[in-house]
Amino acid sequence: MTTARALLFVSLLSLASAGVVALVSRAPADLRNDRPGPTASDPARGAEFSDREVQRHGAYREPAYAGLAIGIVLEVAVLLLVAKGPLRSVLAGTDGWPGGWVMKSVVAAVFVGAVTWLASLPLAYVRGFEIQQAWGLSTQSAPAWLGDSLRSLVVSIIIAAVAATTFFGLVRWQPRTWWIWAWAGFTALTALLFFLYPVAIAPLFNRFTPLDDPSLERDIRSLASEAGVEVDQVLVADASRRSTLENAYVAGLGRTRQVVLYDTLLTAGGPAETRFVVAHELAHDRENHVLKNLALSSAGLLTGFAVLALLAHRTRLWSWAGAEGVADQAALPLLMVFATAATLVLLPAQNAVSRRFEAHADRIALELTQDPDTAIRVQRRLAFANLADLRPPRVAVWLLYSHPPVAERIAAAVAEKRSEP
């Protein structure tokens, strides 16, 4: 396939995907503009939601499932089209450049990353800006959204270039046992990215300032002490410049550990609600859930690279893309397709473990706060603020949900309240 024809097909697929998602995501204005009533966060309602509330949230979430599926299909299709022509031409043009295989690895990563980003841009705009604006979740302008997208592109291309150079270097260095070394290397890269994110990547997208509420900060530090978690700073992220969504997280290690609160959380909720959300995040840290997830991710990488090692001997598979094997940079799009497929296969198991961790963190947060009413209020308020699916399909929970459905989380808090003496 010629480069021009491949790029034409990529453009058509890109625009068609965005158009389909825009069409299926349409919802009546009265449903989009509806707002939670005065009793929406009332703990007395427990896990009960009205049909209207379920309908509204479903109108937002259900098309999102279709959008996610279309996005995956688009990415795979673009990668296959890039593999069938354009990448070979680009790599041929680098013959004679200084840097040898390292330069070819970087060029392949940059080219594939740029093409997939451009192809997904119309769909990303519909999903990440137009739909968010229509439902009142986005506070950005279109130029600001594009600026974020470009920053994400730069970050992802740098990561992809490092990953590609690492992979092809290991295959060349250890032609027989490369898959074991690749497992170890990519496990280390995954851990490094996690620890670098709060200090090197997050500041590219948000501004972080110290919490200016001394009373709340003392309360958070007291809660952290009770949980056995050492905290260095309590920071506020300016999330409101981008979205109305609410969140908090704990990042860093040891004496550099930070509690980060979205300013949207502080604005919408009271101190007791913020305290419960922070208690949940501290519970993750206390129980080493992040490290356990990294270990689970490492196990998935080992499985994936072992399967890839078996496929490495299928010469016809790689020759289809004009590559001589996994050591050839022309194989990069097929390697990315394999990574996508492996992720989808392993995702249900990873999410099942994640849901258990989240439920465990909820239980610990209830133990720390001794306030099930606030837990119920928080879960209900966040469900409305973030337009959570109130009755998600079981298959969606099984495949996609890293957290238990909101009704289950509320039911657990209700059960805790009933067990109180």
ZISUL-V245484 format. One record per backbone hydrogen bond with DSSP energy under -0.5 kcal/mol. CO is the residue of the C=O (numbers start at 1). NH is the residue of the N-H. E is the energy in kcal/mol with one decimal. If there is no record, write none. Layout:
# ZISUL-V245484
co=CO nh=NH e=E
co=CO nh=NH e=E
This chain:
# ZISUL-V245484
co=2 nh=6 e=-2.3
co=3 nh=7 e=-2.5
co=4 nh=8 e=-1.9
co=5 nh=9 e=-2.4
co=6 nh=10 e=-2.3
co=7 nh=11 e=-2.2
co=8 nh=12 e=-2.3
co=9 nh=13 e=-2.6
co=10 nh=14 e=-2.4
co=11 nh=15 e=-2.3
co=12 nh=16 e=-2.5
co=13 nh=17 e=-2.5
co=14 nh=18 e=-1.9
co=15 nh=19 e=-2.3
co=16 nh=20 e=-2.4
co=17 nh=21 e=-2.2
co=18 nh=22 e=-2.3
co=19 nh=23 e=-2.0
co=20 nh=24 e=-2.7
co=21 nh=25 e=-1.4
co=23 nh=26 e=-1.2
co=28 nh=31 e=-0.5
co=28 nh=32 e=-2.1
co=29 nh=33 e=-2.8
co=37 nh=40 e=-1.7
co=39 nh=42 e=-1.5
co=42 nh=45 e=-1.8
co=43 nh=46 e=-1.7
co=45 nh=48 e=-2.4
co=50 nh=54 e=-2.4
co=51 nh=55 e=-2.6
co=52 nh=56 e=-2.5
co=53 nh=57 e=-2.3
co=54 nh=58 e=-2.3
co=55 nh=59 e=-2.1
co=56 nh=60 e=-1.0
co=57 nh=61 e=-2.8
co=58 nh=62 e=-2.5
co=60 nh=64 e=-0.6
co=61 nh=65 e=-1.3
co=62 nh=65 e=-0.6
co=62 nh=66 e=-1.2
co=63 nh=67 e=-2.6
co=64 nh=68 e=-2.3
co=65 nh=69 e=-2.2
co=66 nh=70 e=-2.7
co=67 nh=71 e=-2.2
co=68 nh=72 e=-2.0
co=69 nh=73 e=-2.4
co=70 nh=74 e=-2.7
co=71 nh=75 e=-2.3
co=72 nh=76 e=-2.4
co=73 nh=77 e=-2.6
co=74 nh=78 e=-2.7
co=75 nh=79 e=-2.4
co=76 nh=80 e=-2.3
co=77 nh=81 e=-2.2
co=78 nh=82 e=-2.7
co=79 nh=83 e=-2.2
co=80 nh=84 e=-1.3
co=81 nh=86 e=-0.5
co=82 nh=85 e=-1.1
co=82 nh=87 e=-1.9
co=85 nh=89 e=-1.6
co=86 nh=90 e=-2.2
co=87 nh=91 e=-2.8
co=88 nh=92 e=-2.3
co=89 nh=93 e=-1.4
co=91 nh=94 e=-1.3
co=92 nh=95 e=-1.3
co=94 nh=97 e=-2.5
co=97 nh=100 e=-1.0
co=99 nh=102 e=-1.4
co=99 nh=103 e=-0.7
co=100 nh=104 e=-2.0
co=101 nh=105 e=-2.2
co=102 nh=106 e=-2.3
co=103 nh=107 e=-2.8
co=104 nh=108 e=-2.6
co=105 nh=109 e=-2.2
co=106 nh=110 e=-2.7
co=107 nh=111 e=-2.9
co=108 nh=112 e=-2.6
co=109 nh=113 e=-2.3
co=110 nh=114 e=-2.6
co=111 nh=115 e=-2.6
co=112 nh=116 e=-2.4
co=113 nh=117 e=-2.0
co=114 nh=118 e=-2.6
co=115 nh=119 e=-2.7
co=116 nh=120 e=-1.9
co=117 nh=121 e=-1.0
co=118 nh=122 e=-0.6
co=120 nh=124 e=-3.1
co=121 nh=125 e=-2.6
co=122 nh=126 e=-2.0
co=123 nh=127 e=-2.8
co=124 nh=128 e=-3.4
co=125 nh=129 e=-1.7
co=125 nh=130 e=-2.4
co=126 nh=131 e=-2.6
co=129 nh=133 e=-2.8
co=130 nh=134 e=-2.4
co=131 nh=135 e=-1.7
co=132 nh=137 e=-2.8
co=132 nh=138 e=-1.2
co=133 nh=136 e=-1.3
co=137 nh=244 e=-2.1
co=141 nh=145 e=-2.3
co=142 nh=146 e=-2.5
co=143 nh=147 e=-2.3
co=144 nh=148 e=-2.1
co=145 nh=149 e=-2.2
co=146 nh=150 e=-2.5
co=147 nh=151 e=-2.2
co=148 nh=152 e=-2.5
co=149 nh=153 e=-2.1
co=150 nh=154 e=-2.3
co=151 nh=155 e=-2.4
co=152 nh=156 e=-2.9
co=153 nh=157 e=-2.6
co=154 nh=158 e=-2.1
co=155 nh=159 e=-2.4
co=156 nh=160 e=-2.7
co=157 nh=161 e=-2.7
co=158 nh=162 e=-2.2
co=159 nh=163 e=-2.7
co=160 nh=164 e=-3.0
co=161 nh=165 e=-2.4
co=162 nh=166 e=-2.3
co=163 nh=167 e=-2.8
co=164 nh=168 e=-2.7
co=165 nh=169 e=-1.9
co=166 nh=170 e=-2.2
co=167 nh=171 e=-2.3
co=168 nh=172 e=-1.8
co=169 nh=173 e=-2.1
co=170 nh=174 e=-2.8
co=174 nh=178 e=-1.1
co=177 nh=180 e=-1.1
co=177 nh=181 e=-1.6
co=178 nh=182 e=-3.1
co=179 nh=183 e=-1.9
co=180 nh=184 e=-2.1
co=181 nh=185 e=-2.9
co=182 nh=186 e=-3.0
co=183 nh=187 e=-1.9
co=184 nh=188 e=-2.0
co=185 nh=189 e=-2.2
co=186 nh=190 e=-2.2
co=187 nh=191 e=-2.2
co=188 nh=192 e=-2.6
co=189 nh=193 e=-2.6
co=190 nh=194 e=-1.9
co=191 nh=195 e=-2.1
co=192 nh=196 e=-2.2
co=193 nh=197 e=-2.0
co=194 nh=198 e=-0.6
co=196 nh=199 e=-0.7
co=196 nh=200 e=-3.1
co=196 nh=201 e=-0.8
co=197 nh=201 e=-1.4
co=197 nh=202 e=-3.1
co=201 nh=204 e=-1.9
co=202 nh=205 e=-1.9
co=202 nh=206 e=-1.8
co=207 nh=238 e=-1.6
co=209 nh=236 e=-3.0
co=212 nh=214 e=-0.6
co=213 nh=217 e=-2.6
co=214 nh=218 e=-2.4
co=215 nh=219 e=-2.0
co=216 nh=220 e=-2.5
co=217 nh=221 e=-2.7
co=218 nh=222 e=-2.4
co=219 nh=223 e=-2.2
co=220 nh=224 e=-2.5
co=221 nh=225 e=-2.3
co=222 nh=226 e=-2.2
co=223 nh=227 e=-1.8
co=224 nh=228 e=-0.7
co=224 nh=229 e=-2.9
co=225 nh=228 e=-0.8
co=233 nh=235 e=-0.5
co=233 nh=259 e=-2.5
co=234 nh=211 e=-2.4
co=235 nh=261 e=-2.6
co=236 nh=209 e=-2.1
co=237 nh=239 e=-2.2
co=237 nh=263 e=-2.3
co=238 nh=241 e=-1.4
co=239 nh=242 e=-2.1
co=239 nh=243 e=-2.3
co=242 nh=139 e=-1.6
co=242 nh=140 e=-0.7
co=247 nh=262 e=-2.2
co=249 nh=260 e=-3.2
co=251 nh=258 e=-3.7
co=253 nh=256 e=-2.5
co=254 nh=257 e=-1.5
co=257 nh=232 e=-2.9
co=257 nh=233 e=-1.3
co=258 nh=251 e=-2.5
co=258 nh=260 e=-0.6
co=259 nh=235 e=-3.0
co=260 nh=249 e=-2.3
co=261 nh=237 e=-2.6
co=262 nh=265 e=-0.7
co=262 nh=266 e=-1.5
co=263 nh=267 e=-2.1
co=264 nh=268 e=-2.0
co=265 nh=269 e=-2.1
co=270 nh=274 e=-2.3
co=271 nh=275 e=-2.5
co=272 nh=276 e=-1.7
co=273 nh=277 e=-2.1
co=274 nh=278 e=-2.6
co=275 nh=279 e=-2.4
co=276 nh=280 e=-2.1
co=277 nh=281 e=-1.9
co=278 nh=282 e=-2.9
co=279 nh=283 e=-1.9
co=280 nh=284 e=-1.4
co=281 nh=285 e=-1.6
co=282 nh=286 e=-2.9
co=283 nh=287 e=-2.3
co=284 nh=289 e=-2.4
co=285 nh=288 e=-1.3
co=288 nh=292 e=-2.1
co=289 nh=293 e=-2.5
co=290 nh=294 e=-2.3
co=291 nh=295 e=-2.1
co=292 nh=296 e=-2.3
co=293 nh=297 e=-2.8
co=294 nh=298 e=-2.2
co=295 nh=299 e=-2.0
co=296 nh=300 e=-2.1
co=297 nh=301 e=-2.4
co=298 nh=302 e=-2.3
co=299 nh=303 e=-2.1
co=300 nh=304 e=-2.6
co=301 nh=305 e=-2.9
co=302 nh=306 e=-2.0
co=303 nh=307 e=-2.1
co=304 nh=308 e=-2.4
co=305 nh=309 e=-2.1
co=306 nh=310 e=-1.2
co=307 nh=311 e=-1.9
co=308 nh=312 e=-1.4
co=310 nh=313 e=-1.0
co=311 nh=314 e=-2.0
co=313 nh=315 e=-1.6
co=314 nh=317 e=-0.8
co=314 nh=318 e=-1.2
co=315 nh=319 e=-2.6
co=316 nh=320 e=-1.4
co=318 nh=321 e=-1.1
co=318 nh=323 e=-2.4
co=319 nh=322 e=-1.9
co=325 nh=328 e=-1.6
co=328 nh=331 e=-2.3
co=329 nh=332 e=-1.7
co=331 nh=335 e=-2.3
co=332 nh=336 e=-2.2
co=333 nh=337 e=-2.0
co=334 nh=338 e=-2.4
co=335 nh=339 e=-2.2
co=336 nh=340 e=-2.2
co=337 nh=341 e=-2.5
co=338 nh=342 e=-2.9
co=339 nh=343 e=-2.2
co=340 nh=344 e=-2.1
co=341 nh=345 e=-2.1
co=342 nh=346 e=-2.3
co=343 nh=347 e=-1.5
co=344 nh=348 e=-0.6
co=346 nh=350 e=-2.2
co=347 nh=351 e=-2.9
co=348 nh=352 e=-2.1
co=349 nh=353 e=-1.9
co=350 nh=354 e=-2.2
co=351 nh=355 e=-2.6
co=352 nh=356 e=-1.5
co=353 nh=357 e=-2.2
co=354 nh=358 e=-2.5
co=355 nh=359 e=-2.3
co=356 nh=360 e=-2.3
co=357 nh=361 e=-2.5
co=358 nh=362 e=-2.1
co=359 nh=363 e=-2.0
co=360 nh=364 e=-2.2
co=361 nh=365 e=-2.4
co=362 nh=366 e=-2.0
co=363 nh=367 e=-2.0
co=364 nh=368 e=-2.6
co=365 nh=369 e=-2.4
co=366 nh=370 e=-2.5
co=371 nh=375 e=-1.8
co=372 nh=376 e=-2.6
co=373 nh=377 e=-2.5
co=374 nh=378 e=-3.0
co=375 nh=379 e=-2.4
co=376 nh=380 e=-2.4
co=377 nh=381 e=-2.9
co=378 nh=382 e=-3.0
co=379 nh=383 e=-1.8
co=380 nh=384 e=-1.9
co=381 nh=385 e=-2.9
co=382 nh=386 e=-2.6
co=383 nh=388 e=-2.2
co=384 nh=387 e=-0.6
co=388 nh=390 e=-0.6
co=389 nh=392 e=-0.6
co=393 nh=397 e=-2.0
co=394 nh=398 e=-2.8
co=395 nh=399 e=-2.1
co=396 nh=400 e=-3.0
co=396 nh=401 e=-0.9
co=397 nh=401 e=-1.0
co=400 nh=402 e=-0.5
co=405 nh=408 e=-0.7
co=405 nh=409 e=-1.7
co=406 nh=410 e=-2.4
co=407 nh=411 e=-2.4
co=408 nh=412 e=-1.9
co=409 nh=413 e=-1.5
co=410 nh=414 e=-2.6
co=411 nh=415 e=-2.5
co=412 nh=416 e=-1.9
co=413 nh=417 e=-2.2
co=414 nh=418 e=-2.2
co=415 nh=419 e=-1.3
co=417 nh=420 e=-1.0
